[in-house]
Amino acid sequence: MNMPHKQILDNLTVAVIMLDQHLQIDYINPAAEMLLEASARQLRRRHIREWFCENGEDLGLLEASLRSNHPYTCREARLTTQGQHALTVDYSVNPLQHEGETQLLIEMVAKDRLIRIEREEELLSRHETAKTLVRGLAHEIKNPLGGLRGAAQLLERELPDESLHDYTRIIIEEADRLRNLVDRLLGPRTLPEITQVNIHAVLERVASLIDAESRGMVRLSRDYDPSIPELTGDAEQLIQAVLNVVRNSMQALTRSDTTEPEIHLRTRTLRQFTLASERHRLVCCVEISDNGPGIPAEILQRIFYPMVSGTAQGSGLGLSIAQSIINQHQGLIECTSEPGHTCFKLFIPLELNHDNGR
């Protein structure tokens, strides 16, 4: 390849791959190396079938382009990196003539990050809308509750028969119960008390609580990354958020007929990770997975809404509160679920941005 042209391609942020007439890699730029998680030396002369074409249709399109010299574009194609990570990409194929041979120039753009950003923005928007609705309802409920409670207290003082005080006490107690419920709906109302927090200390505290609650019936396994530095956050709130998520998994396991119920705790760091359109240099990812029955598909997209629960006994507040706490730490909770495997991922920036007012 011509040296000036190679220098230009090497400095592009778009992944560029050149295939020879046998559909083997002849050139790959650094952006493509990062995308495919492999070096040019590892991929050179490897057939495209080994790392890209997951079905015969993709391979057939490339072969047809090679024969006909017609370019084409494909949207949201799937490929598997050398690290066995699935990616969604848009790619364009352009046939080129070089030294009497037809070669294919492929330009690839990863779509996963854009898809994640769109999904996260939608999730955060829905969660914020739900919180706004709950705040409005809380205001409308708490005002008359205060009046009812005060009236019941005044009535209790005026009643001559003490046996009738049982009724006024029921009114007062129920008013207090409803007020507490509304307060829980609103989630944490104080700003985080910022300190340096060891995420593994948080997880171990939660693990000890869950082990006691489940009486050892649920196995807890760990896969920690010891290199994760301390993060900036509120330790007590983070314990509450993680506890709510892990307790949700424990309850799903104890209610089901799962053989050898297990909750797996895993930590990793992610570099240059985007959360809510903001790129963070380092993000801590806490994965909480279980081998339970899974979350019903009809409520999976709504599990972080207040009062949404998969059981009649559940309050539907635990996951909503957990999401609010992680949001206060500029992070996000995501969930994927299928029968036999449910995974919550808590993304928490290791350094908070204090300029954004959160």
Kinemage of the C-alpha trace (Angstrom):
@kinemage 1
@onewidth
@group {chain A} dominant
@subgroup {mainchain}
@vectorlist {calphas} color= white
{ca met a 1} P 0.000 0.000 0.000
{ca asn a 2} L 1.185 3.504 -0.842
{ca met a 3} L 2.867 4.988 2.255
{ca pro a 4} L 0.974 8.355 2.354
{ca his a 5} L -2.323 6.496 1.916
{ca lys a 6} L -1.397 4.064 4.680
{ca gln a 7} L -0.515 6.942 7.003
{ca ile a 8} L -3.923 8.509 6.395
{ca leu a 9} L -5.763 5.223 7.017
{ca asp a 10} L -3.700 4.533 10.142
{ca asn a 11} L -4.914 7.787 11.675
{ca leu a 12} L -8.616 7.372 10.926
{ca thr a 13} L -11.007 6.668 13.812
{ca val a 14} L -13.141 4.542 11.462
{ca ala a 15} L -12.164 0.862 11.237
{ca val a 16} L -10.745 0.117 7.766
{ca ile a 17} L -9.966 -3.376 6.465
{ca met a 18} L -8.628 -4.352 3.038
{ca leu a 19} L -9.389 -7.843 1.737
{ca asp a 20} L -7.559 -9.472 -1.149
{ca gln a 21} L -9.269 -11.422 -3.939
{ca his a 22} L -9.388 -14.503 -1.690
{ca leu a 23} L -11.231 -12.515 1.033
{ca gln a 24} L -8.190 -12.642 3.293
{ca ile a 25} L -7.046 -9.609 5.284
{ca asp a 26} L -4.333 -7.719 3.435
{ca tyr a 27} L -4.403 -4.567 5.604
{ca ile a 28} L -6.087 -3.473 8.827
{ca asn a 29} L -5.763 -0.048 10.467
{ca pro a 30} L -5.339 0.543 14.244
{ca ala a 31} L -9.029 1.488 14.670
{ca ala a 32} L -10.002 -1.908 13.243
{ca glu a 33} L -7.480 -3.627 15.523
{ca met a 34} L -9.186 -2.035 18.532
{ca leu a 35} L -12.627 -2.950 17.213
{ca leu a 36} L -11.719 -6.590 16.590
{ca glu a 37} L -9.529 -6.826 19.728
{ca ala a 38} L -6.584 -8.272 17.810
{ca ser a 39} L -3.381 -7.042 16.211
{ca ala a 40} L -2.731 -6.770 12.481
{ca arg a 41} L -0.120 -9.502 12.837
{ca gln a 42} L -2.729 -11.878 14.311
{ca leu a 43} L -5.335 -11.141 11.642
{ca arg a 44} L -3.226 -10.777 8.496
{ca arg a 45} L -4.024 -13.408 5.846
{ca arg a 46} L -6.940 -14.760 7.841
{ca his a 47} L -10.118 -15.418 5.880
{ca ile a 48} L -13.065 -13.163 6.665
{ca arg a 49} L -15.136 -16.249 7.463
{ca glu a 50} L -13.079 -16.761 10.634
{ca trp a 51} L -13.872 -13.426 12.255
{ca phe a 52} L -16.856 -11.798 10.612
{ca cys a 53} L -19.337 -13.778 8.548
{ca glu a 54} L -21.740 -15.447 10.998
{ca asn a 55} L -23.960 -16.661 8.159
{ca gly a 56} L -23.638 -17.578 4.496
{ca glu a 57} L -25.598 -14.517 3.387
{ca asp a 58} L -22.873 -12.088 4.524
{ca leu a 59} L -20.189 -14.125 2.817
{ca gly a 60} L -22.283 -14.377 -0.342
{ca leu a 61} L -22.681 -10.587 -0.502
{ca leu a 62} L -18.918 -10.095 -0.247
{ca glu a 63} L -18.237 -12.672 -2.955
{ca ala a 64} L -20.860 -11.066 -5.209
{ca ser a 65} L -19.303 -7.630 -4.678
{ca leu a 66} L -15.884 -9.056 -5.538
{ca arg a 67} L -17.222 -10.523 -8.807
{ca ser a 68} L -19.457 -7.615 -9.863
{ca asn a 69} L -17.363 -4.668 -8.587
{ca his a 70} L -20.520 -3.230 -7.038
{ca pro a 71} L -20.274 -1.508 -3.624
{ca tyr a 72} L -22.896 -2.021 -0.946
{ca thr a 73} L -23.714 -1.071 2.653
{ca cys a 74} L -25.048 -3.260 5.463
{ca arg a 75} L -26.677 -1.972 8.651
{ca glu a 76} L -26.496 -3.518 12.128
{ca ala a 77} L -24.499 -6.603 11.169
{ca arg a 78} L -23.155 -8.866 13.903
{ca leu a 79} L -19.558 -9.901 14.370
{ca thr a 80} L -17.569 -11.607 17.096
{ca thr a 81} L -14.257 -10.115 18.213
{ca gln a 82} L -11.162 -12.174 18.927
{ca gly a 83} L -12.030 -11.691 22.608
{ca gln a 84} L -15.371 -13.430 21.908
{ca his a 85} L -17.406 -10.249 22.398
{ca ala a 86} L -20.418 -9.769 20.131
{ca leu a 87} L -20.577 -6.429 18.321
{ca thr a 88} L -23.141 -4.663 16.170
{ca val a 89} L -21.620 -2.709 13.269
{ca asp a 90} L -22.592 -0.777 10.160
{ca tyr a 91} L -20.211 -1.461 7.306
{ca ser a 92} L -19.650 -0.387 3.715
{ca val a 93} L -17.849 -2.449 1.059
{ca asn a 94} L -16.106 -0.835 -1.915
{ca pro a 95} L -14.308 -2.932 -4.585
{ca leu a 96} L -10.953 -1.485 -5.669
{ca gln a 97} L -8.544 -2.449 -8.445
{ca his a 98} L -4.954 -2.903 -7.323
{ca glu a 99} L -2.182 -4.339 -9.521
{ca gly a 100} L -4.714 -6.100 -11.741
{ca glu a 101} L -6.594 -7.686 -8.826
{ca thr a 102} L -9.914 -6.781 -7.246
{ca gln a 103} L -9.741 -6.019 -3.537
{ca leu a 104} L -12.470 -5.050 -1.097
{ca leu a 105} L -12.188 -2.004 1.145
{ca ile a 106} L -14.421 -2.386 4.207
{ca glu a 107} L -15.258 0.531 6.504
{ca met a 108} L -16.841 -0.409 9.842
{ca val a 109} L -18.547 1.717 12.481
{ca ala a 110} L -19.463 0.145 15.816
{ca lys a 111} L -23.096 0.757 16.732
{ca asp a 112} L -23.139 -0.787 20.214
{ca arg a 113} L -22.043 2.415 21.947
{ca leu a 114} L -24.692 4.500 20.166
{ca ile a 115} L -27.337 1.874 20.880
{ca arg a 116} L -26.301 1.816 24.560
{ca ile a 117} L -26.442 5.612 24.806
{ca glu a 118} L -29.920 5.697 23.277
{ca arg a 119} L -31.114 2.910 25.586
{ca glu a 120} L -29.619 4.575 28.676
{ca glu a 121} L -31.104 7.963 27.799
{ca glu a 122} L -34.509 6.338 27.371
{ca leu a 123} L -34.158 4.471 30.676
{ca leu a 124} L -33.075 7.606 32.555
{ca ser a 125} L -35.852 9.641 30.929
{ca arg a 126} L -38.484 7.084 31.947
{ca his a 127} L -37.085 6.919 35.472
{ca glu a 128} L -37.077 10.720 35.789
{ca thr a 129} L -40.657 10.893 34.480
{ca ala a 130} L -41.734 8.298 37.045
{ca lys a 131} L -40.001 10.222 39.844
{ca thr a 132} L -41.711 13.466 38.799
{ca leu a 133} L -45.087 11.729 38.809
{ca val a 134} L -44.421 10.206 42.233
{ca arg a 135} L -43.351 13.581 43.664
{ca gly a 136} L -46.618 15.104 42.487
{ca leu a 137} L -48.647 12.242 43.942
{ca ala a 138} L -46.691 12.382 47.212
{ca his a 139} L -47.516 16.069 47.612
{ca glu a 140} L -51.219 15.434 46.960
{ca ile a 141} L -51.308 12.483 49.385
{ca lys a 142} L -49.241 13.872 52.273
{ca asn a 143} L -51.254 17.080 52.696
{ca pro a 144} L -54.627 15.402 53.392
{ca leu a 145} L -52.868 12.700 55.423
{ca gly a 146} L -51.519 15.364 57.753
{ca gly a 147} L -55.027 16.783 58.127
{ca leu a 148} L -56.511 13.346 58.832
{ca arg a 149} L -53.882 12.580 61.435
{ca gly a 150} L -54.319 15.919 63.178
{ca ala a 151} L -58.105 15.570 63.194
{ca ala a 152} L -57.814 12.050 64.656
{ca gln a 153} L -55.549 13.354 67.442
{ca leu a 154} L -58.009 16.148 68.301
{ca leu a 155} L -60.916 13.720 68.214
{ca glu a 156} L -59.087 11.348 70.552
{ca arg a 157} L -58.755 14.098 73.154
{ca glu a 158} L -62.465 14.887 73.009
{ca leu a 159} L -63.800 11.320 73.171
{ca pro a 160} L -65.158 10.574 76.681
{ca asp a 161} L -65.078 6.798 76.190
{ca glu a 162} L -61.529 5.456 76.146
{ca ser a 163} L -62.669 2.301 74.355
{ca leu a 164} L -63.262 4.502 71.298
{ca his a 165} L -59.597 5.536 71.275
{ca asp a 166} L -58.787 2.275 69.471
{ca tyr a 167} L -60.454 3.668 66.361
{ca thr a 168} L -58.595 6.970 66.451
{ca arg a 169} L -55.290 5.123 66.988
{ca ile a 170} L -56.003 3.019 63.881
{ca ile a 171} L -56.524 6.228 61.890
{ca ile a 172} L -53.262 7.723 63.221
{ca glu a 173} L -51.247 4.537 62.653
{ca glu a 174} L -52.572 4.082 59.103
{ca ala a 175} L -51.853 7.736 58.310
{ca asp a 176} L -48.278 7.238 59.553
{ca arg a 177} L -47.932 4.025 57.531
{ca leu a 178} L -49.075 5.767 54.346
{ca arg a 179} L -46.758 8.708 55.000
{ca asn a 180} L -43.808 6.319 55.404
{ca leu a 181} L -44.793 4.553 52.196
{ca val a 182} L -44.822 7.871 50.330
{ca asp a 183} L -41.428 8.775 51.800
{ca arg a 184} L -40.035 5.464 50.568
{ca leu a 185} L -41.520 6.104 47.142
{ca leu a 186} L -39.566 9.348 46.972
{ca gly a 187} L -36.311 7.473 47.596
{ca pro a 188} L -33.223 9.083 49.166
{ca arg a 189} L -33.907 12.749 49.858
{ca thr a 190} L -30.427 13.727 50.980
{ca leu a 191} L -27.385 14.407 48.862
{ca pro a 192} L -24.665 11.738 49.006
{ca glu a 193} L -22.143 12.117 51.827
{ca ile a 194} L -19.052 11.903 49.646
{ca thr a 195} L -16.093 9.849 50.854
{ca gln a 196} L -13.644 7.374 49.343
{ca val a 197} L -15.400 3.992 49.177
{ca asn a 198} L -13.984 0.523 48.635
{ca ile a 199} L -16.596 -1.205 46.465
{ca his a 200} L -15.499 -4.633 47.690
{ca ala a 201} L -16.092 -3.612 51.300
{ca val a 202} L -19.614 -2.590 50.230
{ca leu a 203} L -20.185 -5.954 48.531
{ca glu a 204} L -18.840 -7.934 51.476
{ca arg a 205} L -21.106 -6.034 53.875
{ca val a 206} L -24.101 -6.845 51.678
{ca ala a 207} L -22.975 -10.473 51.301
{ca ser a 208} L -22.855 -10.930 55.075
{ca leu a 209} L -26.377 -9.476 55.444
{ca ile a 210} L -27.795 -11.671 52.665
{ca asp a 211} L -26.076 -14.767 54.049
{ca ala a 212} L -27.750 -14.115 57.399
{ca glu a 213} L -31.168 -13.423 55.823
{ca ser a 214} L -31.084 -16.534 53.631
{ca arg a 215} L -29.663 -18.654 56.492
{ca gly a 216} L -27.040 -20.006 54.135
{ca met a 217} L -29.599 -21.445 51.698
{ca val a 218} L -28.315 -19.255 48.840
{ca arg a 219} L -24.676 -19.667 47.812
{ca leu a 220} L -22.724 -16.451 47.277
{ca ser a 221} L -19.741 -16.591 44.922
{ca arg a 222} L -17.276 -13.798 44.116
{ca asp a 223} L -15.087 -12.762 41.216
{ca tyr a 224} L -13.465 -9.483 42.248
{ca asp a 225} L -10.921 -7.368 40.425
{ca pro a 226} L -8.508 -6.356 43.226
{ca ser a 227} L -7.007 -3.586 41.097
{ca ile a 228} L -10.166 -1.444 41.231
{ca pro a 229} L -9.316 1.801 43.064
{ca glu a 230} L -11.578 3.362 45.655
{ca leu a 231} L -14.526 5.234 44.169
{ca thr a 232} L -16.018 8.538 45.231
{ca gly a 233} L -19.452 8.134 46.796
{ca asp a 234} L -21.683 7.633 49.819
{ca ala a 235} L -20.897 4.269 51.413
{ca glu a 236} L -24.222 3.871 53.248
{ca gln a 237} L -26.290 4.713 50.182
{ca leu a 238} L -24.244 2.360 48.005
{ca ile a 239} L -24.727 -0.428 50.555
{ca gln a 240} L -28.480 0.223 50.408
{ca ala a 241} L -28.536 0.178 46.589
{ca val a 242} L -26.503 -3.035 46.295
{ca leu a 243} L -28.484 -4.661 49.123
{ca asn a 244} L -31.779 -3.905 47.355
{ca val a 245} L -30.552 -5.551 44.157
{ca val a 246} L -28.997 -8.600 45.845
{ca arg a 247} L -32.054 -9.026 48.080
{ca asn a 248} L -34.245 -8.970 44.974
{ca ser a 249} L -32.178 -11.868 43.573
{ca met a 250} L -32.275 -13.742 46.877
{ca gln a 251} L -36.064 -13.460 47.107
{ca ala a 252} L -36.470 -14.684 43.523
{ca leu a 253} L -34.292 -17.711 44.326
{ca thr a 254} L -35.985 -18.603 47.612
{ca arg a 255} L -39.458 -18.351 46.040
{ca ser a 256} L -38.532 -20.632 43.137
{ca asp a 257} L -37.588 -24.294 42.908
{ca thr a 258} L -34.063 -23.462 41.748
{ca thr a 259} L -31.609 -26.298 42.318
{ca glu a 260} L -28.462 -25.070 44.073
{ca pro a 261} L -29.461 -21.367 44.139
{ca glu a 262} L -26.494 -19.068 43.664
{ca ile a 263} L -25.802 -15.340 43.481
{ca his a 264} L -22.578 -14.326 41.759
{ca leu a 265} L -20.858 -11.000 42.536
{ca arg a 266} L -18.356 -9.758 39.952
{ca thr a 267} L -16.416 -6.480 39.642
{ca arg a 268} L -14.500 -5.043 36.706
{ca thr a 269} L -13.262 -1.649 35.527
{ca leu a 270} L -14.306 -0.186 32.201
{ca arg a 271} L -12.196 2.455 30.470
{ca gln a 272} L -13.528 5.385 28.466
{ca phe a 273} L -17.102 4.303 29.180
{ca thr a 274} L -20.115 6.433 28.296
{ca leu a 275} L -22.983 6.928 30.741
{ca ala a 276} L -25.888 9.220 29.816
{ca ser a 277} L -23.908 10.787 26.947
{ca glu a 278} L -20.984 11.588 29.251
{ca arg a 279} L -17.710 9.730 28.765
{ca his a 280} L -15.934 8.702 31.966
{ca arg a 281} L -12.276 7.797 32.129
{ca leu a 282} L -12.864 4.892 34.534
{ca val a 283} L -16.109 3.211 35.530
{ca cys a 284} L -16.636 0.456 38.080
{ca cys a 285} L -18.982 -2.285 36.861
{ca val a 286} L -20.613 -4.446 39.531
{ca glu a 287} L -22.416 -7.498 38.155
{ca ile a 288} L -24.986 -9.242 40.349
{ca ser a 289} L -26.271 -12.389 38.678
{ca asp a 290} L -28.366 -15.342 39.806
{ca asn a 291} L -29.523 -18.660 38.391
{ca gly a 292} L -33.175 -18.127 39.277
{ca pro a 293} L -36.308 -18.301 37.125
{ca gly a 294} L -35.738 -14.900 35.512
{ca ile a 295} L -37.876 -11.780 35.360
{ca pro a 296} L -41.127 -11.979 33.369
{ca ala a 297} L -40.679 -10.330 29.967
{ca glu a 298} L -43.788 -8.177 30.443
{ca ile a 299} L -42.254 -6.306 33.397
{ca leu a 300} L -38.535 -6.436 32.524
{ca gln a 301} L -38.587 -2.956 30.954
{ca arg a 302} L -40.475 -1.527 33.964
{ca ile a 303} L -38.702 -3.092 36.931
{ca phe a 304} L -37.107 0.212 37.979
{ca tyr a 305} L -40.481 1.976 38.179
{ca pro a 306} L -41.936 2.483 41.668
{ca met a 307} L -44.597 -0.066 42.682
{ca val a 308} L -43.646 -2.536 39.911
{ca ser a 309} L -43.063 -6.011 41.356
{ca gly a 310} L -43.091 -9.553 40.035
{ca thr a 311} L -44.811 -10.869 43.166
{ca ala a 312} L -47.948 -10.047 45.083
{ca gln a 313} L -45.916 -9.653 48.291
{ca gly a 314} L -43.359 -7.240 46.842
{ca ser a 315} L -43.589 -3.477 47.361
{ca gly a 316} L -41.872 -2.674 44.075
{ca leu a 317} L -39.697 -0.020 45.738
{ca gly a 318} L -36.326 -1.734 46.207
{ca leu a 319} L -35.070 -1.530 42.609
{ca ser a 320} L -36.517 1.956 42.106
{ca ile a 321} L -34.636 3.220 45.174
{ca ala a 322} L -31.448 1.438 44.034
{ca gln a 323} L -31.656 3.121 40.625
{ca ser a 324} L -32.186 6.526 42.259
{ca ile a 325} L -29.116 6.057 44.479
{ca ile a 326} L -26.894 4.973 41.579
{ca asn a 327} L -28.250 7.884 39.513
{ca gln a 328} L -27.164 10.229 42.316
{ca his a 329} L -23.691 8.766 41.859
{ca gln a 330} L -23.924 9.610 38.117
{ca gly a 331} L -24.273 5.918 37.335
{ca leu a 332} L -26.890 3.542 36.031
{ca ile a 333} L -28.303 0.059 36.637
{ca glu a 334} L -29.129 -2.198 33.702
{ca cys a 335} L -30.758 -5.615 33.742
{ca thr a 336} L -30.907 -8.573 31.379
{ca ser a 337} L -32.857 -11.695 32.183
{ca glu a 338} L -33.785 -15.075 30.812
{ca pro a 339} L -34.833 -18.281 32.561
{ca gly a 340} L -31.838 -19.530 34.525
{ca his a 341} L -29.840 -16.318 34.382
{ca thr a 342} L -30.631 -12.775 35.528
{ca cys a 343} L -27.881 -10.163 35.617
{ca phe a 344} L -27.963 -6.652 37.071
{ca lys a 345} L -25.067 -4.393 36.099
{ca leu a 346} L -24.303 -1.371 38.271
{ca phe a 347} L -22.141 1.181 36.461
{ca ile a 348} L -20.552 3.700 38.857
{ca pro a 349} L -17.952 6.287 37.764
{ca leu a 350} L -14.848 6.063 39.908
{ca glu a 351} L -14.639 9.865 39.970
{ca leu a 352} L -17.760 11.999 40.372
{ca asn a 353} L -18.172 15.128 38.296
{ca his a 354} L -19.191 17.729 40.880
{ca asp a 355} L -19.889 20.342 38.226
{ca asn a 356} L -23.053 18.792 36.902
{ca gly a 357} L -25.078 19.453 40.037
{ca arg a 358} L -25.885 15.863 40.852
